Amino acid sequence: MFSRLTCLILPLCVSVPTVAGVLDIYKLPDGSTNWQYLANTGAGLLIIGLGSGILFLAMSRRKIRSYADALAKIRDELELRVVERTAKLEVSNQKLGEEVDHHRHTTERLASTEAYIKSIIQSMPYMLIGVDKSGVITQWNQAAQRVSGVDAEGAMGQSLWAVYPQIAIEQGHVERALSTSEPIHIEHAQRGQYYYDITVYPLVGTTDPGVVILVDDVTQRVLAENTLIQKDKMASMGELAAGMAHDINSPLSAILQAVQTVQRRLSPDLEANHKPAQSTGLDLQRLADYVKAREINELLDGVQEAGARTSDIVSNLLEFARSSSHDKQQVDIIDIIENTLELARNIFSLQGGLRFQDIRIERSYPEDLPEVKCYPAEMQQVFLNLFRNANHALQLVDKPDHVPRLKIRVYAMDIMLRIEVEDNGVGMEEDIQQHIFEPFFTDKAFSKGEGSGLGLSVSHFIITEHHDGHIAVTSTPGEGSTFHIQIPCA
């Protein structure tokens, strides 16, 4: 409406050529100004202008209101969208928070599991070594560090055989384990020193192929098992020795009694012998002279002495079988050695080959040697076995100018007493030395079929089990052997 009014007024205004022409409209015929007409025109124009302004303002207000409504609607829509977006964002943030918490929890669990597994690996009592297919170390626990002397930092990334060349596996073992996907078991031992069980486990289903090497030190277990076996054998031997001793004692007692009876019945000094001699026409004095001339009494004395020594041996055997039931005695070890030497002279001189009495005995006994608490019969058995072993070794020497010699050295070491028995016999190879103290072990070439392989094992048992000591041997083939004994002084 305001536009239309404007269109009507504007042409009127524009069609007036000049101001003077416009003013002519408001003059009267007499040339005076028609003020009434002019006032009406001005009032009309003012009314029109005011109406137009009011109309314009009304229209503007209407537009403003419509714009305000539109803006309010847009604002409401925006607020709704903001609320929706905010809700979606809160849900997303909540999900993101849950994901972050889950990830953090998973990371913590992975770290805890990794630390737990690492702690297990590090605390394992045996060596655990991981290597890739080329033998490069990928895992190295504390046991491996302790045994090899190389820490993990210096071992990781290095070749296994460069870091620990003593390990008893080869590249072929790694390759075979990977190709077969089966573990490989290896036993590595130095008899009497160490025993290792080695297992090579292939890592299956990993991105980087490799193996885990497990080295278990079973030395103590094997030694304990061997000790149990040794004790069982010794117990059986004790029962066997007791039975043999009782079986030998009966005929031996009869022999000794018969020898005594023969000696008495040949004696002219016994009154009971005269009547039977007279009844048979025998001159007892002449018989006594014959017996003396033929040294029959010496032979009978020898039989008596040998029988007595045999009885002593049987007694020692019985003492060995039941020695655990007796108390130890405080004795001078030199007396036991000398008594055993005397016994060896008599016993071994009756055997064929080299006589023990032909062996040169060299002694090294210090003064003021402390006494030892031991089982005398058992220690005598130990020395007798060593002297027998030396006698066999010496008689096998095939040298014309060889002088058989046996050195016995005794000396004190703090609270221990050390005894060495050395011979210059044929000596022993390394493999014989490793088995020399095992029950029933014997070398036929060395002993020529003599002995049962029990003497040194019995000696080992007596020294280690009954006297808490040690016994060992060192030997060089062609030069001789030395047995080393160590027992507590008190």
Legacy VTK file of the C-alpha trace (Angstrom):
# vtk DataFile Version 3.0
C-alpha trace
ASCII
DATASET POLYDATA
POINTS 490 float
0.000 0.000 0.000
2.734 2.414 0.856
4.377 1.622 -2.436
1.264 2.403 -4.376
0.785 5.786 -2.637
4.338 6.636 -3.295
3.846 5.850 -6.947
0.883 8.263 -7.106
2.620 11.120 -5.325
5.988 10.896 -6.981
4.742 11.475 -10.534
2.854 14.488 -9.328
5.896 15.901 -7.731
8.097 15.059 -10.652
5.639 16.518 -13.237
5.881 19.981 -11.758
8.456 21.733 -13.955
9.496 24.364 -11.539
8.897 25.600 -8.068
7.144 28.667 -9.465
4.766 26.419 -11.399
3.945 24.566 -8.270
3.286 27.723 -6.324
0.920 28.977 -9.036
-1.529 26.274 -7.999
-1.994 27.923 -4.634
-2.717 31.534 -5.969
-6.056 33.093 -6.244
-7.192 34.840 -9.417
-6.175 38.095 -7.938
-2.703 36.745 -7.569
-2.808 36.293 -3.800
-1.870 33.089 -2.102
-4.639 30.721 -1.211
-3.386 29.825 2.171
-6.291 27.619 2.935
-5.679 25.475 -0.058
-2.012 25.422 0.724
-2.659 24.426 4.295
-5.042 21.699 3.197
-2.501 20.421 0.765
0.246 20.431 3.392
-2.022 18.742 5.919
-3.003 16.174 3.350
0.613 15.551 2.472
1.488 15.328 6.160
-1.362 12.905 6.752
-0.284 10.907 3.740
3.333 10.904 4.977
2.283 9.982 8.497
0.001 7.280 7.174
2.712 6.008 4.931
5.145 6.063 7.859
2.662 4.287 10.099
1.948 1.808 7.355
5.644 1.339 6.776
6.213 0.889 10.474
3.340 -1.562 10.681
4.614 -3.513 7.747
8.134 -3.391 9.129
6.892 -4.532 12.515
5.035 -7.340 10.852
8.108 -8.329 8.919
10.193 -8.005 12.056
7.714 -10.187 13.873
7.766 -12.731 11.081
11.550 -12.548 11.062
11.521 -12.900 14.859
9.214 -15.897 14.558
11.491 -17.347 11.896
14.523 -16.627 14.035
12.776 -18.149 17.046
11.915 -21.190 14.981
15.470 -21.383 13.697
16.706 -20.883 17.275
14.398 -23.635 18.500
15.579 -25.909 15.716
19.190 -25.044 16.496
18.622 -25.634 20.173
16.980 -28.964 19.378
19.844 -29.870 17.115
22.297 -28.771 19.785
20.478 -30.915 22.324
20.453 -33.844 19.916
24.092 -33.312 18.997
24.953 -32.866 22.648
23.175 -36.110 23.507
24.916 -37.885 20.654
28.223 -36.351 21.733
27.636 -37.453 25.312
26.904 -40.995 24.094
29.977 -40.878 21.890
32.050 -39.500 24.752
30.707 -42.211 27.041
31.555 -44.901 24.495
34.942 -43.311 23.946
35.500 -43.223 27.713
34.512 -46.874 27.958
36.868 -47.728 25.105
39.651 -45.745 26.745
39.018 -47.470 30.088
38.888 -50.855 28.388
42.081 -50.087 26.502
43.784 -48.874 29.675
42.591 -51.945 31.560
43.757 -54.210 28.737
47.115 -52.434 28.639
47.481 -52.815 32.403
46.571 -56.495 32.210
49.020 -57.030 29.349
51.741 -55.244 31.311
50.889 -57.267 34.423
50.858 -60.525 32.452
54.128 -59.631 30.775
55.702 -58.799 34.145
54.301 -62.013 35.625
55.657 -64.162 32.796
58.990 -62.351 32.939
59.132 -62.893 36.698
58.449 -66.608 36.202
61.137 -66.850 33.536
63.669 -64.974 35.637
62.947 -66.956 38.809
63.162 -70.368 37.139
65.887 -72.516 38.770
67.163 -73.743 35.422
68.487 -72.000 32.362
65.930 -70.703 29.856
67.338 -69.419 26.583
65.319 -68.252 23.604
66.915 -68.127 20.154
65.628 -67.449 16.668
66.130 -69.808 13.735
69.665 -68.472 13.223
70.696 -69.025 16.822
70.528 -65.368 17.882
69.532 -64.996 21.539
66.084 -63.489 22.192
65.616 -64.543 25.838
68.173 -64.946 28.627
67.079 -65.530 32.232
68.985 -65.122 35.500
69.931 -68.809 35.711
71.587 -68.528 32.285
73.347 -65.391 33.492
74.527 -67.148 36.657
75.830 -70.259 34.888
77.425 -68.522 31.895
78.631 -65.381 33.671
77.140 -63.213 30.883
74.347 -60.784 31.751
71.195 -60.414 29.656
72.292 -57.089 28.175
75.482 -58.631 26.837
73.729 -61.785 25.589
70.647 -60.400 23.822
71.073 -60.172 20.073
74.268 -62.248 20.097
74.895 -65.739 18.761
74.245 -68.434 21.357
77.499 -70.254 20.627
79.518 -67.056 20.826
78.065 -66.206 24.255
77.913 -69.742 25.709
80.042 -72.142 23.619
79.888 -74.882 26.306
76.213 -75.609 25.686
75.706 -79.112 24.332
73.406 -78.268 21.413
74.155 -77.419 17.816
72.492 -75.464 15.022
71.235 -78.786 13.673
69.186 -79.331 16.822
67.472 -75.960 16.339
66.744 -76.668 12.692
65.434 -80.170 13.434
63.118 -78.908 16.180
61.711 -76.233 13.840
61.283 -78.619 10.914
59.555 -81.365 12.933
57.728 -79.059 15.396
58.648 -81.593 18.074
60.811 -80.999 21.174
64.285 -82.538 21.299
65.723 -83.990 24.524
69.465 -84.148 25.143
71.337 -85.596 28.130
74.723 -84.045 28.829
76.884 -85.319 31.677
80.379 -85.506 33.069
80.186 -88.622 35.220
80.416 -87.849 38.900
80.625 -84.084 38.280
77.453 -82.768 36.611
74.337 -84.005 34.843
72.172 -81.813 32.579
68.801 -82.497 30.929
68.445 -80.227 27.884
65.176 -79.762 25.995
64.753 -77.762 22.781
61.129 -76.590 22.340
60.055 -75.177 18.940
57.944 -71.987 18.994
54.916 -72.822 16.848
52.539 -70.187 15.421
54.792 -67.175 15.961
55.725 -64.568 13.391
59.433 -65.067 14.059
60.372 -68.805 14.125
62.631 -69.864 16.957
63.131 -72.262 19.864
63.283 -72.170 23.645
66.170 -74.088 25.232
65.630 -75.409 28.741
68.754 -76.595 30.615
67.894 -78.424 33.856
70.750 -79.173 36.263
69.815 -82.598 37.680
73.196 -83.263 39.299
71.874 -83.398 42.864
68.988 -85.643 41.892
71.218 -88.097 40.011
73.767 -88.130 42.833
70.992 -88.727 45.355
69.628 -91.584 43.260
73.126 -93.047 42.933
73.583 -92.741 46.686
70.329 -94.608 47.308
71.400 -97.314 44.886
74.790 -97.449 46.585
73.165 -97.785 50.005
70.892 -100.558 48.777
73.874 -102.414 47.343
75.855 -101.892 50.510
72.966 -103.172 52.604
72.774 -106.272 50.416
76.531 -106.657 50.669
76.336 -106.403 54.454
73.818 -109.216 54.560
75.942 -111.243 52.146
79.079 -110.572 54.189
77.366 -111.640 57.403
76.151 -114.860 55.796
79.572 -115.624 54.299
81.301 -114.903 57.594
79.062 -117.328 59.476
79.452 -119.965 56.745
83.249 -119.640 56.810
83.527 -119.568 60.578
82.172 -123.086 61.082
84.699 -124.999 58.914
87.470 -122.606 59.945
86.881 -123.329 63.610
86.995 -127.046 62.852
90.288 -126.632 60.974
91.898 -124.642 63.776
90.693 -127.124 66.367
92.013 -130.031 64.282
95.437 -128.345 63.937
95.627 -127.851 67.694
94.656 -131.499 68.220
97.345 -132.679 65.791
99.992 -130.572 67.519
99.002 -131.931 70.910
98.938 -135.573 69.742
102.412 -135.272 68.208
103.893 -133.805 71.365
105.991 -136.240 73.547
105.283 -134.062 76.565
101.615 -135.019 76.690
101.132 -138.086 78.953
98.041 -139.230 77.075
100.166 -139.828 73.920
102.500 -142.399 75.521
100.089 -145.299 75.924
98.843 -145.295 72.285
102.465 -144.943 71.097
103.633 -147.932 73.196
100.746 -150.043 71.980
101.800 -149.411 68.389
105.560 -149.641 69.072
106.120 -145.944 68.207
108.951 -143.984 69.825
107.515 -140.540 70.508
110.905 -138.924 70.922
112.094 -140.186 67.562
108.773 -138.985 66.093
109.377 -135.596 67.691
112.849 -135.488 66.166
111.373 -136.334 62.747
108.720 -133.693 63.129
111.367 -131.137 64.043
113.670 -132.194 61.212
110.871 -131.891 58.666
109.631 -128.614 60.216
106.191 -130.078 60.588
105.530 -127.995 63.682
106.422 -124.831 61.735
103.983 -125.869 59.029
101.297 -126.510 61.586
102.093 -123.179 63.239
101.757 -121.559 59.840
98.401 -123.199 59.331
97.392 -122.061 62.808
98.550 -118.508 62.115
96.875 -118.413 58.718
93.710 -119.739 60.291
93.902 -117.077 62.976
94.363 -114.382 60.332
91.455 -115.806 58.405
89.419 -115.699 61.584
90.400 -112.063 62.012
89.298 -111.350 58.455
85.981 -113.061 59.092
85.631 -111.015 62.276
86.347 -107.857 60.288
83.737 -108.941 57.770
81.219 -109.388 60.539
82.229 -106.043 62.015
81.645 -104.439 58.625
78.217 -106.067 58.366
77.073 -104.808 61.771
79.430 -101.862 62.336
76.542 -99.375 62.489
75.479 -100.878 65.811
78.826 -100.151 67.465
80.295 -96.925 68.757
83.335 -95.292 67.264
86.610 -95.486 69.145
89.378 -92.934 69.639
92.442 -94.570 68.052
95.836 -93.818 66.560
95.488 -94.266 62.810
99.179 -95.242 62.563
98.551 -98.336 64.674
95.739 -99.415 62.358
97.920 -98.876 59.272
100.848 -100.840 60.727
98.617 -103.703 61.878
97.056 -103.843 58.429
100.507 -103.855 56.781
101.489 -106.838 58.916
98.254 -108.597 58.047
98.813 -107.877 54.325
102.327 -109.358 54.481
100.949 -112.627 55.779
97.856 -112.797 53.593
99.205 -111.649 50.251
102.406 -113.651 50.648
100.319 -116.814 50.389
99.058 -115.808 46.945
100.825 -116.343 43.661
102.808 -113.626 41.928
104.425 -110.705 43.731
104.605 -111.167 47.489
103.569 -108.210 49.556
106.623 -108.591 51.750
108.820 -107.920 48.672
107.277 -104.453 48.234
109.305 -101.542 49.575
107.206 -99.653 52.098
107.993 -95.956 52.520
106.316 -94.190 55.437
105.777 -90.526 56.193
104.246 -90.182 59.653
104.436 -86.815 61.445
104.907 -86.538 65.181
102.062 -85.565 67.511
99.456 -86.806 65.066
95.955 -86.392 66.536
93.842 -89.444 67.195
90.727 -90.067 65.151
87.331 -91.343 66.137
86.479 -94.229 63.859
85.511 -97.858 63.545
88.938 -99.603 63.724
87.775 -102.794 62.015
86.289 -100.857 59.123
89.397 -98.697 58.666
91.515 -101.844 58.682
89.265 -103.209 55.949
89.768 -100.009 53.923
93.571 -100.164 54.158
93.600 -103.886 53.408
91.604 -103.264 50.227
93.981 -100.474 49.175
97.052 -102.629 49.849
95.515 -105.498 47.871
94.779 -103.122 44.991
98.389 -101.843 45.100
99.758 -105.409 45.174
97.792 -106.284 42.020
98.922 -103.107 40.247
102.565 -103.667 41.143
102.723 -107.292 40.031
101.464 -106.313 36.552
104.497 -104.093 35.871
106.666 -105.777 33.225
109.978 -103.998 33.706
113.145 -105.906 34.680
114.571 -103.051 36.742
111.283 -102.082 38.382
111.351 -101.833 42.169
107.823 -102.201 43.598
107.211 -99.376 46.033
104.326 -98.337 48.263
104.319 -94.891 49.891
102.059 -94.152 52.839
101.722 -90.522 53.912
99.673 -89.262 56.850
99.272 -85.643 57.868
96.773 -83.406 59.617
94.883 -80.594 57.854
93.005 -78.401 60.324
90.207 -80.631 61.587
90.772 -83.329 58.954
93.277 -86.183 58.765
94.612 -86.943 55.295
96.038 -90.335 54.284
97.655 -91.071 50.918
98.508 -94.539 49.631
100.680 -94.321 46.503
102.073 -97.133 44.367
104.276 -97.157 41.270
102.245 -99.824 39.515
100.632 -99.894 36.081
98.174 -97.073 36.839
94.631 -96.690 35.499
92.988 -95.138 32.477
90.527 -92.261 32.922
87.438 -94.387 32.254
88.490 -96.912 34.924
89.055 -94.125 37.460
85.501 -92.873 36.912
83.996 -96.269 37.837
86.571 -97.598 40.310
84.387 -97.050 43.390
81.214 -98.537 41.894
80.020 -101.866 43.319
80.866 -104.930 41.224
82.962 -102.899 38.802
86.159 -104.676 37.771
88.550 -104.507 34.845
89.485 -108.035 33.758
92.664 -106.875 32.075
93.633 -105.046 35.243
92.711 -107.645 37.816
93.210 -110.797 35.664
89.946 -112.161 36.933
90.848 -111.675 40.582
88.385 -110.063 42.952
84.698 -109.337 42.610
84.849 -105.543 42.234
83.594 -104.995 45.779
86.725 -103.998 47.722
87.017 -100.364 46.657
83.254 -99.811 46.667
83.166 -101.090 50.253
86.049 -98.761 51.117
84.212 -95.829 49.535
81.082 -96.641 51.521
83.002 -96.969 54.800
84.829 -93.652 54.359
81.930 -91.557 53.045
78.945 -93.008 54.921
80.376 -94.297 58.211
83.136 -91.725 58.734
81.805 -88.594 56.950
84.992 -88.421 54.897
86.143 -88.468 51.304
88.105 -90.896 49.164
89.403 -90.263 45.650
91.995 -91.607 43.254
94.494 -89.982 40.909
96.376 -92.137 38.458
98.624 -91.963 35.427
98.859 -95.038 33.175
102.351 -96.527 33.374
103.332 -94.471 36.436
101.069 -95.563 39.275
98.064 -94.577 41.368
97.420 -92.613 44.562
94.399 -93.037 46.785
93.510 -89.992 48.884
91.528 -90.437 52.096
90.239 -87.623 54.281
88.398 -88.175 57.587
87.554 -85.875 60.500
90.003 -85.856 63.401
87.303 -85.662 66.073
LINES 1 491
490 0 1 2 3 4 5 6 7 8 9 10 11 12 13 14 15 16 17 18 19 20 21 22 23 24 25 26 27 28 29 30 31 32 33 34 35 36 37 38 39 40 41 42 43 44 45 46 47 48 49 50 51 52 53 54 55 56 57 58 59 60 61 62 63 64 65 66 67 68 69 70 71 72 73 74 75 76 77 78 79 80 81 82 83 84 85 86 87 88 89 90 91 92 93 94 95 96 97 98 99 100 101 102 103 104 105 106 107 108 109 110 111 112 113 114 115 116 117 118 119 120 121 122 123 124 125 126 127 128 129 130 131 132 133 134 135 136 137 138 139 140 141 142 143 144 145 146 147 148 149 150 151 152 153 154 155 156 157 158 159 160 161 162 163 164 165 166 167 168 169 170 171 172 173 174 175 176 177 178 179 180 181 182 183 184 185 186 187 188 189 190 191 192 193 194 195 196 197 198 199 200 201 202 203 204 205 206 207 208 209 210 211 212 213 214 215 216 217 218 219 220 221 222 223 224 225 226 227 228 229 230 231 232 233 234 235 236 237 238 239 240 241 242 243 244 245 246 247 248 249 250 251 252 253 254 255 256 257 258 259 260 261 262 263 264 265 266 267 268 269 270 271 272 273 274 275 276 277 278 279 280 281 282 283 284 285 286 287 288 289 290 291 292 293 294 295 296 297 298 299 300 301 302 303 304 305 306 307 308 309 310 311 312 313 314 315 316 317 318 319 320 321 322 323 324 325 326 327 328 329 330 331 332 333 334 335 336 337 338 339 340 341 342 343 344 345 346 347 348 349 350 351 352 353 354 355 356 357 358 359 360 361 362 363 364 365 366 367 368 369 370 371 372 373 374 375 376 377 378 379 380 381 382 383 384 385 386 387 388 389 390 391 392 393 394 395 396 397 398 399 400 401 402 403 404 405 406 407 408 409 410 411 412 413 414 415 416 417 418 419 420 421 422 423 424 425 426 427 428 429 430 431 432 433 434 435 436 437 438 439 440 441 442 443 444 445 446 447 448 449 450 451 452 453 454 455 456 457 458 459 460 461 462 463 464 465 466 467 468 469 470 471 472 473 474 475 476 477 478 479 480 481 482 483 484 485 486 487 488 489
